[in-house]
């Protein structure tokens, strides 16, 4: 339509856009087609979209005739491939899942629609979701909109690319080891992974079904924190609690989100497992300094024994069956993609795993730990593992409470790695996966860009183990000048509003 200024629609932040849609000053079809056009352009550039949801056009037509109700009235929303939308495949990048359309919308999509939102595309993921790259045989490789030679992150990588490139104003993804936080950080946007049960996971596909050790979560990605807050306000409605009664009926707490009292913030620069890149370290230091200048109190927090947490709780927790159910998912699939290493270890017979464990222990301790964490457990061992994880969580909270903390400031892996590197540096998920094992809400906010000086300092990057993974990561970070780097903001379970309030503070500073 010649009178429509697409650029001015696309430049509006979500809170402003939704206000204009609700007061009638912007017609929903103008907004819809502005985003469809931009999404199409981005799909061509980055290959981030798997499917256009044709029925969204009918929804727009209906929206024009309806009363302007719902917090997200007329807002086009993008949805990750693994989240069910009625009549569409949730492939997870597996060929065997093609032409198996979902019978009904997932609860999250149902609530979005009841809030007036218009889901309009589904976005790409890595095969099996267990990777922080974004590539599969059906749809191919998704690229980072800021630099095409870099990965957009994963597994919500299509979302990261589309929202990061401005082709969607709000995206919904999932996270079991950083799958919302990697794409947001790599593409220079914000995301929050809530506590696992804060939003319904009904109708959402998972990479490893049935495991309870590492909590998965569903959450939003957007350009800014205020947009994430608006999305959670809309999702945490009566509809969410009536459609899924296992979700605690906790509406969005405005008082906590809008509070301005100074915070007591824990922080650390490293987890002593994955050595931070110079830009990551600088991001935390600069953010800490700005927070102190704004009147908040910052308290050092020390992480210990992270190798045990990663291998014994996270990897062993997810593959407690020795990886056999994971291996089954790949039966008959041609591509083995980003999970080749896990599959190879999972498929090895027990005697070979034992042999490899002992041989690699003195030379490559991390590989040896990985092999050991992927052996099959007895029921008794799984139960005692769950008890251990619970104890670890309580110890972590005790340490948090002893320091009297409100929230925590942590590093986030960055800048975006080159395409193909996440597969080779899979252990670098330590900064994010910790908070899935603990089941704490965690969000990311971009705070800086990689400088020439950061790049120069990278030459001295050795890593803590100086093994193959560390050497690979050093290469993967290179060439990222000008790319965004984020920090991670964390709160205690069920404190999403406090987490967002802290993110907002960081974003503002």
Secondary structure by P-SEA (a helix, b strand, c coil): cccccaaaaaaccaaaaaaaaaaccccaaaaaaaaaaaaaaaaaacccccccccaaaaaaaaaaacccccccccbbbbbcccccccccccccccccccccccccccaaaaaaaaacccccccccccccccccbbbccccccccccccccccccccaaaaaaaaaaccccbbbbccccaaaaaaaaaacccccccccccccccccccccccccccccccccccccaaaaaaaaaaaacaaaaaaccccccccccccccccccccbbbbbcccccccccaaaaaaaaaaaaaaaaabbbbbbbbbcccccccccccccccccccaaaaaaaaccccccccaaaaaaaaaccaaaaaaaaaaaccccaaaaaaaaaaccccaaaaaaaaaaaaaaaaaaaaaaaaacccbbbbbcccccccccccccccccccccccccccccbbbbbbcccccaaaaaaccccccccccaaaaaaaaaacccccbbbbbbbbbcccaaaaaaaaaaaaaac
